[in-house]
Amino acid sequence: MRNLIACATLIAGFSLASAAQEEKTQPAEIPESLSAKLEGLTEAELTFLLGDDALSFAERHEILFARLDSKTPEGIAAYVRAMMRVSQLEKYNPETDRATIPLNTESDSFNGWKVKRPAEFDTPRAPGPINLNRYMYAEPKLGIPTFMNMPVAITPEDLVAGEVEVAIMGIPLDSGTGYRGAAYGPRAVRVGTVYRGNSMHEPPHMHTLISPNNELTIVDYGDIAVDQFSVERSLGHIRESVREVAAAGAIPMIVGGDHSLMYPDVAGVVDVYGAGNVGVVHFDAHYDAGRGQAHLLSHGQPVHRLFAEELVPGPNFIQIGLRGYWPGKPAFEWMQEHGLRYHTMAEIEKDGWDQVMKRAMQEALEGPEYIYISFDIDVLDPAYAPGTGTPEPGGLTTREVFPIVRRLCAEKQVVGFELVEVNPLVDPTYTTAQNADRVLRECLTGIAMRKRGLTEPHYLSPLTIDHGHD
């Protein structure tokens, strides 16, 4: 029996080395106390027990072995066979399963969800942004909501004619997550804008004395259509829409929607600036590089897809704020193998936010000329952003987040920004939308500072300079 166990261990080791699995494990060592109880197992059953498939039932083999140790040999055999049965039933079966779900290609409205309204249907107008405000100083509860009360542009020609520098666009996609509601994120951020002036004049940011409205040409680019029943069908149109904004010379600033958007959003920008030329700074409680699921893209998998398609090299990818119970050790090892750089909340708790922010900023500055910022609102502690589908306690504060977003946008050339996972349906207050609005404004302030040449890391306004007071 010992020879059979040794043989099975060796077979399991070869299986692990060759399988394209997320996790890489060492051949399991069977405890002496359990060895005699395994003599009734067949070679196939023993190989399964020591192999990778068994780890879908326990994080490590020693945990599984401890679970089996109190059982009788017959009980262990039944348990292993049950695991094998479940494992087999979970796998794709070509005789009973469909790899794809067919669509009704005979439907007259097959592509209706993404057909753009012809200009001929409307009153002729010259290209350029359109201001929807009737009054000079409209209150937030008055008029048609737009992002930050900005004028509207709906075509690339509008962006070019208006020499637009930043186009804020909503993408109401939430079918990439099991918790619906993020599709209402763009609407919540629009109507949740706190009044700070109007599109012609806005009070300056107190820390910098810079007003983005006074320095930048910003528009609301409306919402991009999605197929509400299919992430996969939505990807191409989203990528094309982001690409058209970037190609028009504007910075696409996306408000989602769930984090599935990272893949088509980043891809659309990379289409314009080239693979390997855009670094990504990713603020999130979760690493979002999951893989191996039946669906190839969800809100927990966009990073892996960007890597798989070689759109963003690992060293050009920086993550900030990871915490909670996912990912585990094998995923961190995968990240390290690909050169991805990450800063967990454990690192922040150990070394302090200032030190970690300094490291992250240095990594970003050493990267490619361009950066794209992906900001998942759940990087904030739920005290500041309760309205999100996957809240995780112990997160960053607004006081920590605002300065680094502003600095990144000032010190580096930002070519895209996304703010995702705002879910107003689970927010009992307007706190999440308010802080989301502020994150966007911090980025805009940084972009405006860069335009003015104010790119020093510790640029302060006269209001924040020490005047010698106690």
JOSULQUI-V119471 format. One line per field, one symbol per residue. ss: DSSP state (~ for helix, > for strand, _ for the rest). phi: phi as a letter, one per 20 degrees, with the letter a starting at -180 (. if undefined). burial: 1 if it has 9 or more other ideal C-beta (glycine too) atoms within 8 Angstrom, else 0. Layout:
ss->???
phi->???
burial->???
//
This chain:
ss->_~~~~~~~~~~~~~~~~~_____________~~~~~~~____~~~~~~~~__~~~~____~~~~~~~~~___~~~~~~~~~~~~~~~~~~_____________________~~~____~~~________>________________~~~__>___~~~~~~____>>>>>>__________~~~~~~~~~~_____>>__>>__>____>_~~~~__>>>>>>_______~~~~~~~~~~~~~~~~~___>>>>>>____~~~~~~~~~~~~~____>>>>>>__________________~~~~~~~_____~~~>>>>>>______~~~~~~~~~___>>>>~~~~~~~_~~~~~~~~~~~~~~___>>>>>>>~~~>_______________>_~~~~~~~~~~~~~~_>>>>>>>>___~~~____~~~~~~~~~~~~~~~~~~~~~__________~~~______
phi->.ffffffffffffffffefedfddcegfdefgfdgffefeffffffffgeefffffdbfcfffffffefeefgfffffffffffffffffffdfecddfcdfdefeffdgdgfcfefffffdfgbffqfdeeeedfcffgednefcgllefdcccgfffffelfdcdececedbeecfdfpffeggfffffefefcobfebcgffffclddggedcecceemdefcefdbfgffgfffgfffffffffneefdedeneegfgffffffffgeenfnecedddeafceldfbnefefbbfdcfffffffelecfgfedcdcofandbeeggfffffffemfdbceffffffdnfgfffffffffffeeffdccdddefffffgfdbfebfcfcfnefeffefgfffffgfeeceedabcccmfcffddfcdgfffffgffffffffffffffenedffdfcegfdffenff
burial->00011011111110110000000010110100011011001010111111111110010010111001101010011011101101100000000000000000000000001000000000000011110010000101000001111111100101111101111111111111101111111111111110000110010110010111111111111101011000100110111111111101011111111111111111111111100011111111111111000000111011111110001101011111111000100111111000011111101100000001101110110011011111111111110111111111001111011111111111110111111111110110001111111111111111111110010000101000000000
//
